[in-house]
Amino acid sequence: MDETDVVVIGSGSAGSAVAGRLSEIPGLRVTVLEAGSRDTNPWLHVPVGYAKTMYHPTLSWNYMTEPEPELGGRSIPWPRGRVLGGSSAINGLIYIRGQAEDYDHWRQLGCTGWSFEDCLPWFRRAQRQERGASDLHGGDGPLSTTDLRDKGALSQAFINAALELGFPANDDFNGRVQEGAGWYQVTVRDGFRCSAATAYLKPAVKAGRVRLITDAHVTRILVENGRAVGVAYRVGNEERQIRATREVVLSGGAINSPQIMMLSGFGPAAHLAEMGIEVQRDMPELGRNLQDHYQARLMYRASQRVSMNERVNSWIGMATMGVQYALTRRGPLTFAAGTAGLFARVLPQSATPDVQFHFIPWSADTVKEGLHKWPGFTISVCQLRPESRGEVTLASPDPMAKPRMVARYLSTETDRQCMLEGAKLARRLARTKALGAFIEAEYAPGAAAPDTDEAMLDFVRRTGGTIYHPTSTCRMGSDEGAIVDTELRVRGVERLRIADASIMPTVVSGNTNAGCIMIGERCADFIRRAA
């Protein structure tokens, strides 16, 4: 049997950080198993390339939720990265840690050592902030975060619209205060995407400090006498196993991690028995507590040719963008999934921002269908702290089958009201003098949603979807129901840790990539100190 010291399952945001940091320990043998391929597709490295890779047939898992009860029975597409770098290789590149209050809430839930002040040193250690080091930012870490190179008149108009409505300007959404309008920072280095694999894993592999096995689909964790001793996986039709002399780290993400745990005999005993899987340990809450950010997108026809739509739909425009990017690493090909943003409070009981806006200087009905043939732009709004809870379960004991997942979006009145008020605020932004000067007409919801709460909420239900941040299915805590403890050790199983978005007790108020990398940094340190 193959042997190593530490096996890391998954090369996503947390897995790459774990492996990269563990590789710094002299003499430690680290092996990473990645279900996807290496990141050779050039669109994985061009910032705007996520539009080409998010729903790619091999680079994404292309999950679908079960029919969602509050969304008229619609199943929502859930792309997740299935390639070196995981979802950090196909995401929208925006770097948002979340509010300090999110992490302080984790501490209040019993996660001692996970307040914002506890986590801040690891955020700083991970980051290479273009603006330089400060008390809140790191200057020499592996993960590059940079300002946008090209901003554009439309995006500036969105910021001006927010200021016109009385929101403050904010030049750092990862500063002491999140509220306000400003420009996003992105995980880009020298004009190319800086995925977690680019930041942490690939340098370690190149230096010979980490062994990487791609196209390795993990089927179960090997357990003997209550101790994780290795991993079984498939490469093509070949069954393989690898022994771990020290630890197994599961970094599959909020969907794959609970699936692998259940396939290995950990989870709700009745569900495992139903699947014909021998129960190693009854964990009633595993796969439960699923949370995700739901978004609604309002789209507008632009009155001027200032969006990306007209460039993409023109051979001259496409050629110009390509040449500009090739020569200068600037232009629309450097755009993230939002250029400008706004964090705002729309519910009276919220002490901190409860919605996040992404301004996108193009429009499309779906990513697959491509951009509209006319100039347009999008205002996306998502609720930051949903109360709705879903779950991940097995659809089959076959490890190659996709799991079942249901988010149960909008299943509480608070969630419905927050999304409704956020969508109404988006309309108010569009009706300002600053942004209205660029609008010919509202495309969506348009006439389908007159100015009534009932019509707007119906639009949110009919058209909304994920903003790609599933979390919390293997939650961390100090209670018996928690799946991992505060050092990310799986309860009741020796030498097994989980490090990814699944351990978050609650989803953070922002984009999850930064938090996952911080979790990976901390996991590596826990293993280092356990030696």
Secondary structure as UniProt FT lines:
FT   STRAND          2..9
FT   HELIX           13..22
FT   TURN            23..24
FT   TURN            26..27
FT   STRAND          30..33
FT   HELIX           42..44
FT   HELIX           47..49
FT   HELIX           50..53
FT   TURN            54..55
FT   TURN            57..59
FT   STRAND          63..64
FT   HELIX           69..71
FT   TURN            72..73
FT   STRAND          77..78
FT   TURN            84..85
FT   HELIX           86..89
FT   HELIX           100..108
FT   TURN            109..110
FT   TURN            112..113
FT   HELIX           116..126
FT   STRAND          127..129
FT   TURN            130..131
FT   STRAND          143..147
FT   HELIX           153..164
FT   TURN            165..166
FT   TURN            173..174
FT   STRAND          180..183
FT   STRAND          185..186
FT   STRAND          188..189
FT   TURN            190..191
FT   STRAND          192..193
FT   HELIX           197..201
FT   HELIX           202..206
FT   TURN            207..208
FT   STRAND          210..213
FT   STRAND          217..224
FT   TURN            225..226
FT   STRAND          227..235
FT   TURN            236..237
FT   STRAND          238..250
FT   HELIX           253..263
FT   TURN            264..265
FT   STRAND          266..267
FT   HELIX           269..274
FT   TURN            275..276
FT   STRAND          281..282
FT   TURN            284..287
FT   STRAND          290..291
FT   STRAND          294..302
FT   HELIX           309..312
FT   HELIX           315..328
FT   HELIX           332..334
FT   STRAND          340..344
FT   TURN            348..349
FT   STRAND          355..360
FT   TURN            367..369
FT   STRAND          376..383
FT   STRAND          390..393
FT   TURN            399..400
FT   STRAND          404..406
FT   TURN            409..410
FT   HELIX           413..430
FT   HELIX           433..436
FT   TURN            437..438
FT   STRAND          439..444
FT   HELIX           446..448
FT   HELIX           453..463
FT   STRAND          465..466
FT   TURN            473..474
FT   TURN            480..481
FT   TURN            486..487
FT   STRAND          489..490
FT   TURN            491..492
FT   STRAND          496..498
FT   HELIX           501..503
FT   HELIX           513..530
//
